[in-house]
Amino acid sequence: MVAKEQGKRSQAILKYKIMSKKKLEEYWQKNLKLLTKLLVVWFVVSYGCAILFVDVLNKIQIGGYKLGFWFAQQGAIYVFVIIIFIYVRQMNKLDEEYGVSEE
């Protein structure tokens, strides 16, 4: 079982080595662009909604709780989980596009 996993990893590494330098740079730039977008969302939700805009958001209530409080306590966590799923889906598409998917 361990040997099978190591074989899959070796194949993935070989795919990256076969990719031309130009393609590898394009792949990396697209990866960085995606990461930047998701980190901006993460920052706005965690820092912006929970700290900077809390007074404005607290004027809105959800289920009896102020929205600023909700973002600080739960909303940010939900957004982080959604960001993880978005990253996985987008990276799988990018891997398919460049022929380096694991499947």
C-alpha positions as a Python dict, from the first residue, in 0.01 Angstrom:
ca = {
    (1, 'M'): (0, 0, 0),
    (2, 'V'): (280, 241, 89),
    (3, 'A'): (468, 148, -226),
    (4, 'K'): (158, 221, -434),
    (5, 'E'): (127, 570, -281),
    (6, 'Q'): (497, 637, -340),
    (7, 'G'): (453, 528, -699),
    (8, 'K'): (170, 779, -748),
    (9, 'R'): (382, 1056, -597),
    (10, 'S'): (674, 964, -822),
    (11, 'Q'): (448, 980, -1127),
    (12, 'A'): (321, 1324, -1022),
    (13, 'I'): (679, 1447, -976),
    (14, 'L'): (773, 1314, -1320),
    (15, 'K'): (479, 1501, -1475),
    (16, 'Y'): (612, 1826, -1329),
    (17, 'K'): (962, 1753, -1456),
    (18, 'I'): (830, 1684, -1805),
    (19, 'M'): (641, 2016, -1812),
    (20, 'S'): (834, 2289, -1992),
    (21, 'K'): (971, 2577, -1790),
    (22, 'K'): (726, 2818, -1957),
    (23, 'K'): (426, 2595, -1876),
    (24, 'L'): (550, 2549, -1521),
    (25, 'E'): (575, 2926, -1475),
    (26, 'E'): (223, 2975, -1618),
    (27, 'Y'): (92, 2706, -1382),
    (28, 'W'): (262, 2869, -1085),
    (29, 'Q'): (136, 3219, -1180),
    (30, 'K'): (-222, 3092, -1203),
    (31, 'N'): (-179, 2919, -867),
    (32, 'L'): (-51, 3242, -709),
    (33, 'K'): (-335, 3442, -864),
    (34, 'L'): (-590, 3203, -714),
    (35, 'L'): (-417, 3211, -376),
    (36, 'T'): (-411, 3591, -378),
    (37, 'K'): (-783, 3614, -450),
    (38, 'L'): (-870, 3366, -177),
    (39, 'L'): (-641, 3534, 75),
    (40, 'V'): (-806, 3868, 4),
    (41, 'V'): (-1146, 3712, 74),
    (42, 'W'): (-1005, 3554, 392),
    (43, 'F'): (-866, 3890, 507),
    (44, 'V'): (-1183, 4085, 433),
    (45, 'V'): (-1401, 3833, 616),
    (46, 'S'): (-1178, 3768, 915),
    (47, 'Y'): (-1031, 4112, 973),
    (48, 'G'): (-1273, 4339, 792),
    (49, 'C'): (-1610, 4196, 892),
    (50, 'A'): (-1509, 4084, 1241),
    (51, 'I'): (-1302, 4391, 1341),
    (52, 'L'): (-1311, 4691, 1105),
    (53, 'F'): (-1676, 4687, 998),
    (54, 'V'): (-1819, 4541, 1318),
    (55, 'D'): (-2008, 4857, 1416),
    (56, 'V'): (-2181, 4879, 1079),
    (57, 'L'): (-2256, 4505, 1071),
    (58, 'N'): (-2388, 4504, 1427),
    (59, 'K'): (-2687, 4711, 1307),
    (60, 'I'): (-2806, 4395, 1125),
    (61, 'Q'): (-2926, 4096, 1325),
    (62, 'I'): (-2944, 3729, 1229),
    (63, 'G'): (-3129, 3495, 1462),
    (64, 'G'): (-3120, 3756, 1737),
    (65, 'Y'): (-2742, 3802, 1715),
    (66, 'K'): (-2562, 4103, 1576),
    (67, 'L'): (-2404, 4031, 1237),
    (68, 'G'): (-2060, 4160, 1343),
    (69, 'F'): (-2059, 3921, 1639),
    (70, 'W'): (-2180, 3638, 1417),
    (71, 'F'): (-1895, 3693, 1168),
    (72, 'A'): (-1639, 3703, 1446),
    (73, 'Q'): (-1768, 3385, 1609),
    (74, 'Q'): (-1901, 3164, 1330),
    (75, 'G'): (-1931, 3331, 992),
    (76, 'A'): (-1557, 3354, 937),
    (77, 'I'): (-1517, 2981, 1006),
    (78, 'Y'): (-1785, 2895, 749),
    (79, 'V'): (-1616, 3118, 493),
    (80, 'F'): (-1277, 2955, 562),
    (81, 'V'): (-1423, 2608, 499),
    (82, 'I'): (-1583, 2731, 176),
    (83, 'I'): (-1247, 2881, 70),
    (84, 'I'): (-1081, 2541, 120),
    (85, 'F'): (-1336, 2369, -103),
    (86, 'I'): (-1304, 2641, -368),
    (87, 'Y'): (-924, 2608, -365),
    (88, 'V'): (-938, 2230, -402),
    (89, 'R'): (-1187, 2249, -690),
    (90, 'Q'): (-996, 2522, -873),
    (91, 'M'): (-659, 2350, -827),
    (92, 'N'): (-802, 2023, -958),
    (93, 'K'): (-919, 2211, -1269),
    (94, 'L'): (-578, 2375, -1305),
    (95, 'D'): (-404, 2040, -1264),
    (96, 'E'): (-626, 1891, -1535),
    (97, 'E'): (-553, 2186, -1765),
    (98, 'Y'): (-177, 2136, -1731),
    (99, 'G'): (-188, 1756, -1728),
    (100, 'V'): (-57, 1708, -1375),
    (101, 'S'): (-367, 1575, -1203),
    (102, 'E'): (-324, 1284, -966),
    (103, 'E'): (-611, 1081, -1111),
}
